[in-house]
Amino acid sequence: MPETFWTVRWPDGAEERLYSPSSIVAEIFEPGQSYPVPDFLSRARDALQQASDRVERKYGFACSSAMDQLGRIEARVATLDQAGQVDCLDISQ
C-alpha cells in the first residue's frame, strides 16, 4: 500500500501536492487529464475513502491522514468556480 502523491492545478492556476496512503488515486486520476470541479471532488472522495478503507483492512483503523486530505480538498473546492477544471499534473509513489 504505497503512499502516493498527486499534483493538481486548481482553476485559479495554483498548484498543490495532495496525499493518499494508497496508490488507488492512480486508478481514479490520470496525469494530463482535466476534471470538472464537481467530478474532481467526487473522484477525490472515492479515492480517499477507498484508501482509508484499505488502511483499515490492513491495520484495523481508518486513515485519518486520508480524511484530513479530503477535508482540505473539500474546503478548497468550496472556494472555486464550480464550472472550472482541475488538472491532474502528476502522480508519484
C-alpha positions in Angstrom: 0.0 0.0 0.0 2.4 2.7 -1.2 1.9 6.3 -0.2 1.0 8.2 -3.3 1.2 11.9 -4.0 -0.6 13.7 -6.8 -0.2 17.2 -8.0 -3.1 19.2 -9.3 -3.6 22.6 -10.8 -6.8 24.3 -9.5 -8.9 26.5 -11.7 -7.2 29.6 -10.3 -3.8 28.4 -11.5 -2.5 27.4 -8.1 -0.7 24.0 -7.9 -1.0 21.7 -4.9 0.6 18.4 -4.0 -2.0 16.0 -2.5 -1.6 12.9 -0.4 -3.1 9.4 -0.3 -2.0 6.5 1.8 -2.7 4.2 -1.1 -2.0 4.1 -4.9 -5.8 3.9 -5.6 -5.5 7.5 -6.8 -3.6 6.2 -9.9 -6.7 4.2 -10.8 -9.1 7.1 -10.4 -7.0 10.0 -11.8 -4.7 10.2 -14.8 -1.9 12.7 -15.3 -2.6 15.0 -18.1 -6.3 14.8 -17.7 -8.6 17.7 -16.6 -11.7 17.1 -14.5 -14.7 19.5 -13.9 -14.6 20.6 -10.3 -17.6 18.6 -9.2 -16.2 15.4 -10.9 -12.8 16.0 -9.3 -14.4 16.3 -5.9 -16.4 13.1 -6.4 -13.3 11.2 -7.6 -11.2 12.5 -4.7 -13.9 11.5 -2.2 -14.0 8.0 -3.7 -10.2 7.6 -3.9 -9.5 8.8 -0.4 -12.3 6.7 1.1 -11.1 3.6 -0.6 -7.5 4.5 0.5 -8.7 4.8 4.1 -10.7 1.6 3.9 -7.5 -0.2 2.6 -5.6 1.1 5.6 -8.4 -0.1 7.9 -8.4 -3.6 6.4 -4.7 -3.9 6.9 -4.1 -2.2 10.2 -7.6 -2.2 11.9 -8.1 1.6 11.9 -9.1 4.1 9.3 -6.6 6.6 7.9 -7.0 10.0 9.5 -4.5 11.4 7.0 -6.6 10.5 4.1 -9.7 12.0 5.7 -7.7 15.2 6.6 -6.6 15.5 3.0 -10.2 15.1 1.8 -11.3 17.8 4.2 -8.6 20.2 2.8 -9.8 19.3 -0.8 -13.4 19.9 0.1 -12.5 23.3 1.7 -10.5 24.3 -1.4 -13.3 23.2 -3.8 -15.8 25.3 -1.8 -13.9 28.4 -2.8 -13.7 27.6 -6.6 -15.8 28.3 -9.6 -17.7 25.1 -10.0 -17.6 25.4 -13.7 -13.8 25.3 -13.7 -11.4 22.4 -14.4 -8.9 20.7 -12.1 -5.8 19.4 -14.0 -4.0 16.3 -12.7 -0.4 17.1 -13.4 1.5 14.2 -11.8 1.1 11.0 -9.7 4.1 9.6 -7.9 4.8 7.0 -5.2 
